[in-house]
Amino acid sequence: MLSTNAVSEDFGRMMELARQGFHCSDILVSMGLEAQAKVNPDAVRLASALAGGIGSSGDICGAFTGGACLLGLYAGRGALDEEEDPRLRVMISELMDWFSAEQEKRYGGIHCSEIIGDDPQNMPMRCPQIVAAVYRRVRTILDQHGFDWKAGPKPVRPKKTTHSCDAACPVAARL
């Protein structure tokens, strides 16, 4: 559980990133990287494509998609010799269920166009609150599934299995 002081500090950092021109999805990925004492401008650039509802199209909220990316930062596959953590899809589903229920109740949907409505003036009031709520929810989900926020991912390595063709094919056995 996040302390009130930690929540306040984290919200302050999110607002600082917003003042620097970062958007919802960028901020969430940045917060996860910073928690792990990592710097990865490429990951933040990738997340920027999700802002404004995927390329500012008004589609699904960048806070949600950024939150899903943040879960992927901890449980996704990052290299050829890794596997996706089997908890990733469950965690994303939990985030989606929560996000849908919250935003549909408040704004009638989960798309930026529904959340903002026809008034861009709604963004400064609504978006920071949504980003902060997604951030807290992602932290809670990670905690519930046994992930250490500061330690970062623990890649799942595939187990070496013996295939039936290994005995018949010496080349396959060496792979």
C-alpha positions, 0 to 999 in steps of 0.5 A: 500500500502506498503511503500518503507521502509517497502518493503526494511525491509521486503526483508531484513528479507526474505534474513536473513531467506534465509541465515538461511536455510529457503526456499521460502514457509517457508519464506512466512509463517514465515513472516505472523506469525511474522507480527502477533507477533506469533511463530509457528514452526509447521506451518513453518515445514508444509510449508517446504514440499512445497519448491522446487516445493513440496518436491523439485520435481520441481513441482508448485513453493513453493513461490506460494504454500507458498503464498496460505498458507499465505492467509490460515493463515488469512482466513482458518479454524483453529478449529472445531468451525470455518468456512473458510472465504468465501473470501479465495478461491477467494483470492487464485484464484487471487493469482494464476491468477497473479502468472501464468501470471507473471511466464509464461511470464518470465519463461514459466511456474509456476513449479520450473523446468520451473523457474529454468530451467536446471541450479540450479545457477538460483535459487539465482537470480530468487527465492528471487525476486519471493518470494518477489513479491508473498509476496507483492501480498499476502499483496495487496490481503489481503488488498483489501479484508479487512484483517489487516496484523498485526491483523491476522485472525478473525475466522468465527464462524458458525451460529447456525441453526435450522434443521427440525429434531430438533423438532422431535428429542430432541437429535439432538436439543441439538447438 
